[in-house]
Amino acid sequence: MKDDFFKFPSTPHLALLGSIDVRGDKVLSESERNEFLRHELVVEEKVDGANLGISFDKDGAIRVQNRGNYLHFPDKGQWKKLFEWITPRQELLFDQLTDRYILFGEWCYAQHSVVYNRLTDWFLGFDIYDKLTASFFSCMRRNEIFQAIGISQVPQVAIGHFTLQELLNLFSQSHFSDNPSEGLYLRYNQGDWLIQRAKLVRPAFIQSVEQHWSKSGIKPNRLKLEC
C-alpha cells in the first residue's frame, strides 16, 4: 500500500444552531440538509477528545497521527498515556489493520471543553478508513473490527429517520459524565460503506472552544474503573 499521509476530513454541520461563528466550518445548505435527512441515520454521541489515527506502514511500523502530523513516542501532555495504551494492543491492531486501513478515534486523556469522569477507555474508536478504496467503513463493518481488536467505540444514541427538531431532542447528558454531551454525530451508511456524515454541536460547546483547553494546562479525565 502507498504510505501517503491521509488527513481525517472535516465534518460539516447539519445546521447552525444559534448565531454562533463556526470559523469557516462547512454548514450544509437547507437543500443539502433535507436530502441528508431523507436517509436512515445512525446517531452517535459526539465526543470531545483529540482526533487520533492509528495505522501501519508497508514495513509494519506503527504510525499514530493527530490532525496533519505524525506523533513520536514517547510523548507528553495529552499524549502522556498513549504509548502505554498502544503497546499491549499493537499486535491485534496490526492483525486487523495491516498496512491497508487507518483506525480513527477520539483520544480522551486530557480534559477539553467537556469533562469526563467515567470513560470506558482513553481511546474511543469512530472510523475505519480503507486506503485502497479511499472510503470509510459502515458502522456495522467498523464495529466488527473494533470488536476484534477490543476497542471501545463512541456511544450510539439512535437509529432511524429524523427531522432536525427530532435530532435536537436527542441532545442529552454525555454517556461518560454528568455534563451535557458535545453534540451528535450523524452517519448515512449503505452496505459496507459510509456514504455521508454530518454533526450537530451545542452552541454552548462552540462558545467554550474559544477559550482553548490547553491554555489552562493538562487536566486528565477519569476512567470508569477509577471512579
C-alpha positions in Angstrom: 0.0 0.0 0.0 1.1 3.6 -0.6 2.2 5.4 2.6 0.8 8.8 1.7 -0.5 10.7 4.7 -4.3 10.8 4.9 -5.8 13.6 7.0 -9.2 13.0 8.5 -11.7 15.1 6.6 -13.7 17.9 8.2 -17.3 17.1 9.1 -19.9 19.6 8.0 -22.5 21.0 10.4 -26.0 19.7 9.7 -27.3 23.1 10.8 -26.1 26.2 12.5 -27.7 26.4 16.0 -28.0 30.0 17.2 -25.9 32.9 16.0 -22.6 31.2 16.5 -19.5 31.7 14.4 -18.2 28.2 13.3 -14.9 29.7 12.0 -15.0 28.6 8.4 -16.5 25.1 9.0 -18.9 24.0 6.3 -22.6 24.1 7.1 -25.0 22.2 4.9 -27.5 24.2 2.9 -31.2 23.7 3.5 -31.5 21.5 0.4 -28.4 19.5 1.4 -29.7 19.0 4.9 -33.1 17.9 3.6 -31.5 15.4 1.2 -29.3 14.0 4.0 -32.3 13.6 6.4 -34.2 11.5 3.8 -31.9 8.6 4.7 -31.8 6.3 7.7 -29.2 7.6 10.0 -27.0 6.2 12.8 -26.8 8.9 15.5 -23.8 8.8 17.9 -22.6 11.0 20.8 -20.0 13.4 19.5 -17.1 13.0 22.0 -14.8 15.9 22.9 -11.3 14.5 22.5 -8.3 14.7 20.2 -8.6 13.1 16.8 -6.1 10.2 16.7 -5.3 8.0 13.7 -3.5 4.6 14.0 -2.0 2.8 11.1 0.9 0.7 9.9 3.3 1.4 7.0 4.4 -1.2 4.4 7.2 -2.4 6.7 4.8 -3.0 9.6 5.9 0.0 11.6 3.1 1.6 13.6 2.2 5.2 13.0 0.0 7.5 15.0 -1.3 10.8 13.8 -3.2 13.9 15.0 -4.6 16.3 12.5 -1.9 16.9 10.0 1.1 15.4 11.8 2.5 12.1 12.9 3.3 11.7 16.6 6.5 10.3 18.0 7.0 8.2 21.1 7.5 8.8 23.9 5.3 11.9 24.1 3.9 14.2 26.8 1.0 16.4 27.5 -2.3 14.9 26.3 -0.4 12.0 24.7 1.2 11.0 28.0 -0.7 7.7 28.2 -0.6 6.8 24.5 2.5 4.6 24.4 1.3 2.8 27.5 -2.1 2.2 25.9 -1.0 1.2 22.4 1.9 -1.2 23.3 -0.2 -4.2 24.5 -2.6 -3.7 21.6 -0.1 -3.4 18.8 -0.2 -7.0 17.6 -4.0 -7.1 17.5 -4.1 -3.7 15.8 -1.7 -4.9 13.0 -3.7 -8.2 12.6 -6.8 -6.2 11.7 -5.4 -3.0 10.1 -2.3 -4.4 8.2 -1.0 -1.6 6.0 -4.4 -1.0 4.3 -6.6 0.5 7.0 -6.4 3.5 9.3 -8.3 3.4 12.7 -9.6 6.8 13.8 -10.9 7.7 17.2 -11.0 10.2 20.0 -8.1 10.3 22.4 -9.7 11.4 25.7 -6.9 11.5 28.2 -7.0 15.3 28.6 -10.0 17.4 29.6 -11.1 19.7 26.8 -14.4 21.5 27.0 -16.4 18.6 28.3 -15.1 16.9 31.4 -15.5 13.1 31.5 -15.3 11.1 34.8 -16.4 7.6 33.6 -14.8 6.9 30.3 -14.7 3.2 29.2 -11.2 3.8 27.8 -8.8 6.6 26.9 -9.4 5.8 23.2 -12.9 5.7 21.6 -13.0 4.5 18.0 -15.3 6.0 15.5 -14.0 5.2 12.0 -12.0 2.8 9.8 -10.6 4.2 6.5 -9.7 1.9 3.6 -6.8 3.4 1.7 -7.3 1.0 -1.2 -10.8 2.2 -1.9 -10.5 5.7 -0.4 -13.7 5.0 1.6 -14.8 4.7 5.2 -16.4 1.5 6.6 -20.1 1.5 7.5 -20.9 1.4 11.2 -21.6 -2.3 11.2 -18.4 -3.2 9.4 -16.4 -0.8 11.5 -17.8 -2.3 14.7 -16.7 -5.8 13.7 -13.1 -4.5 13.5 -13.5 -2.7 16.8 -14.7 -5.9 18.5 -11.9 -8.0 17.0 -9.3 -5.5 18.4 -11.1 -4.9 21.7 -11.6 -1.2 21.0 -14.3 0.9 22.8 -16.4 2.9 20.5 -18.3 6.2 20.7 -21.8 5.6 22.1 -24.7 5.0 19.7 -27.7 7.2 20.6 -30.3 6.2 18.0 -31.0 4.8 14.5 -33.8 5.9 12.2 -35.3 8.7 10.1 -35.3 12.1 11.9 -36.3 15.7 11.4 -34.0 18.4 12.6 -36.2 19.0 15.6 -36.2 15.3 16.5 -32.4 15.3 16.4 -32.3 18.3 18.6 -34.5 16.5 21.1 -31.8 13.8 21.3 -29.3 16.2 22.9 -28.7 14.9 26.3 -26.2 14.2 29.1 -23.0 12.5 28.0 -22.6 8.8 28.4 -19.3 9.5 30.2 -20.2 12.2 32.6 -22.9 14.2 34.3 -22.3 17.1 31.8 -24.2 17.7 28.6 -22.6 16.0 25.6 -20.7 18.0 22.9 -23.4 17.1 20.4 -24.4 14.5 17.9 -22.6 12.8 15.1 -24.8 11.6 12.2 -24.0 8.8 9.7 -25.6 7.6 6.5 -24.4 4.1 5.7 -25.1 2.0 2.6 -24.0 -1.6 2.6 -20.4 -1.9 3.8 -19.6 1.8 3.4 -20.2 5.2 4.9 -21.8 7.5 2.3 -22.2 10.8 4.2 -21.7 12.3 7.6 -22.7 15.5 9.5 -22.6 16.9 13.0 -24.8 18.9 15.4 -22.9 20.8 18.0 -24.4 22.5 21.0 -23.9 26.3 20.8 -22.5 26.4 24.4 -19.8 24.0 23.3 -18.8 26.1 20.3 -18.6 29.2 22.6 -16.4 27.4 25.1 -13.9 26.3 22.5 -12.9 29.9 22.0 -11.1 29.6 25.3 -8.8 26.7 24.3 -8.4 24.0 26.9 -4.6 23.8 26.5 -4.2 27.3 27.8 -5.1 26.2 31.3 -2.8 23.2 31.4 -3.4 19.4 31.1 -6.0 18.0 33.4 -6.8 14.3 32.9 -10.3 12.9 32.5 -11.1 9.8 34.5 -11.8 6.2 33.5 -14.9 4.4 34.8 -12.8 1.9 36.8 -11.2 4.8 38.7 -14.5 6.2 39.9 
